[in-house]
Amino acid sequence: MPDIAEILRERRATPAALPALFDALAPVAAEDMLGRWKGFEITTGHPMDGLLEASGWYGKLFTSAEEVHPLLMHNQDRTEVFAMDPGRLPLSLAGWVPRAARLARVVAASRLLLRTREPRARLRMVEYRGRPTATMIYDQIAVMDHFARVDANTVLGLMDMRGMPHPYAFVLERDENGPRLEL
């Protein structure tokens, strides 16, 4: 069984360790996801590794089950965060681009065009790996983020996207006092 503390510290895991890790953690109730969360990636060799953080990804905002901002991004000087529309991102290209950083530069340069004030996802309880857990369902793309509880203020997220070799992994930490949010 992988050690969650070590994975969080090193921000790295093998793809084979992810299912066992997710299964060892408790599921999350949808209402426990409400609020703003700061995120970081867990490197697993996934084609999207490095893409979000290099693009200025901050985290996610769950206002209600019907109003979720799945991509909060830093502004240029990192003093504010804003919501980005994931439906305009070429996520399907992540595996085709030799380095995620190249696609990240394109995303970073296009931030103003990708901004939105509208929520772009919903939150539901979905059965994943044999048990119900809080799951964020994107409105415009065929992606679901499933969550498992690390502790009261930390969750492991596994992004499930058709055609990817294994889930993309990330961690969210509750963040009530981060940079100003511009919506």
C-alpha positions in Angstrom: 0.0 0.0 0.0 1.5 3.4 -1.0 2.2 5.9 1.7 0.0 9.0 1.2 2.3 11.3 3.2 5.2 10.4 1.0 3.2 10.8 -2.2 2.0 14.3 -1.0 5.5 15.3 0.0 7.2 14.1 -3.2 4.2 14.9 -5.5 5.0 11.7 -7.4 3.4 8.2 -7.7 3.4 5.3 -10.1 0.3 4.8 -12.1 -0.1 1.3 -10.5 -0.1 2.9 -7.0 -3.0 5.2 -7.8 -5.9 2.7 -7.6 -4.7 1.2 -4.3 -4.1 4.7 -2.8 -7.6 5.9 -3.9 -9.2 2.8 -2.6 -7.5 3.1 0.8 -8.8 6.6 1.3 -12.4 7.4 2.4 -14.9 8.6 -0.1 -16.0 12.3 0.0 -19.6 13.6 0.4 -20.5 16.2 -2.3 -21.3 18.8 0.4 -17.8 18.5 1.8 -16.3 19.8 -1.4 -18.0 23.2 -1.2 -15.6 26.1 -1.0 -12.3 27.1 -2.7 -9.5 24.7 -3.1 -5.8 25.1 -4.1 -4.4 22.3 -6.2 -1.1 20.6 -7.2 -0.4 17.8 -9.6 0.9 14.3 -8.7 3.4 13.3 -11.4 2.6 9.8 -12.6 3.9 9.7 -16.2 0.5 10.8 -17.5 0.5 12.7 -20.8 -0.9 15.8 -19.0 1.8 15.9 -16.2 3.0 19.4 -15.8 0.3 21.0 -18.0 -1.9 22.6 -15.4 0.8 23.9 -13.1 2.8 25.3 -16.1 -0.4 27.0 -17.3 -0.8 28.9 -14.0 -3.4 26.5 -12.5 -4.5 27.6 -9.0 -7.4 25.1 -8.1 -11.2 24.8 -8.1 -14.2 26.5 -6.7 -17.3 24.6 -5.6 -20.0 27.2 -5.0 -22.8 24.6 -5.0 -23.6 21.3 -6.6 -24.8 23.1 -9.7 -22.1 25.8 -9.8 -18.5 24.6 -10.0 -15.6 26.5 -11.5 -13.3 23.6 -12.4 -10.3 25.7 -13.4 -9.1 28.6 -11.3 -6.0 30.2 -12.8 -3.5 32.7 -11.5 -3.3 36.1 -13.3 0.0 37.2 -14.7 1.4 38.6 -11.4 -0.2 35.9 -9.3 -2.1 38.4 -7.1 -5.6 37.2 -8.2 -7.3 34.1 -9.6 -10.0 33.8 -12.2 -12.1 31.1 -13.7 -11.1 29.5 -17.1 -13.4 27.8 -19.5 -12.1 24.2 -19.9 -14.3 23.7 -23.0 -12.0 26.0 -24.9 -8.8 24.0 -23.9 -7.4 21.5 -26.3 -7.0 18.8 -23.6 -7.1 16.1 -26.2 -3.8 17.4 -27.6 -1.9 16.9 -24.3 -0.8 13.4 -25.3 0.2 14.5 -28.8 2.4 17.4 -27.7 6.0 16.2 -27.0 6.1 18.3 -23.9 3.2 19.5 -21.8 5.0 22.8 -21.2 4.6 23.8 -24.9 0.8 23.5 -24.6 1.0 25.2 -21.2 2.7 28.2 -22.9 -0.2 28.4 -25.4 -2.8 28.3 -22.6 -0.9 30.9 -20.5 -0.7 33.3 -23.5 -4.5 32.8 -24.2 -5.8 33.4 -20.7 -7.9 36.4 -21.5 -9.7 34.5 -24.3 -10.3 31.5 -22.0 -11.8 33.4 -19.1 -15.4 32.8 -17.9 -17.7 34.0 -15.2 -20.0 31.0 -15.8 -19.7 27.8 -13.9 -18.5 25.0 -16.2 -19.0 21.9 -14.1 -21.4 20.2 -11.6 -20.8 18.1 -8.5 -22.5 14.7 -8.0 -22.1 11.5 -6.0 -20.9 9.0 -8.6 -19.9 5.3 -8.1 -16.2 5.0 -8.9 -14.1 2.0 -8.1 -17.1 0.3 -6.5 -18.3 3.1 -4.1 -20.0 6.4 -4.3 -17.8 9.5 -3.9 -18.0 13.2 -4.8 -17.3 13.7 -8.5 -17.0 16.8 -10.6 -18.5 16.4 -14.0 -17.4 18.9 -16.6 -20.2 20.5 -18.7 -18.4 20.6 -22.1 -15.8 17.9 -22.1 -16.0 14.2 -21.3 -14.1 14.3 -18.1 -14.9 13.5 -14.5 -12.8 14.2 -11.4 -13.4 11.7 -8.6 -12.3 12.6 -5.1 -11.1 10.7 -2.0 -10.5 12.1 1.4 -6.9 12.5 2.7 -8.1 14.5 5.7 -10.7 17.2 6.5 -9.0 19.8 4.3 -7.2 17.7 1.6 -8.5 15.4 -1.1 -6.9 13.3 -3.8 -8.4 13.8 -7.2 -8.3 11.3 -10.1 -9.3 12.8 -13.5 -11.0 10.2 -15.7 -10.9 10.9 -19.4 -11.6 8.5 -22.2 -8.5 7.5 -24.1 -6.0 8.2 -21.4 -3.8 5.3 -20.3 -4.5 6.0 -16.6 -6.1 8.7 -14.5 -4.4 12.1 -14.1 -3.8 12.7 -10.4 -3.9 15.9 -8.4 -4.5 17.0 -4.8 -6.8 19.8 -3.6 -6.3 21.6 -0.3 -9.0 23.7 1.2 -8.1 27.4 0.7 -10.3 30.1 2.3 -7.6 32.8 2.4 -5.9 32.7 -1.0 -5.5 35.4 -3.6 -8.5 37.6 -4.5 -11.0 35.7 -6.7 -12.2 37.7 -9.8 -15.4 36.3 -11.2 
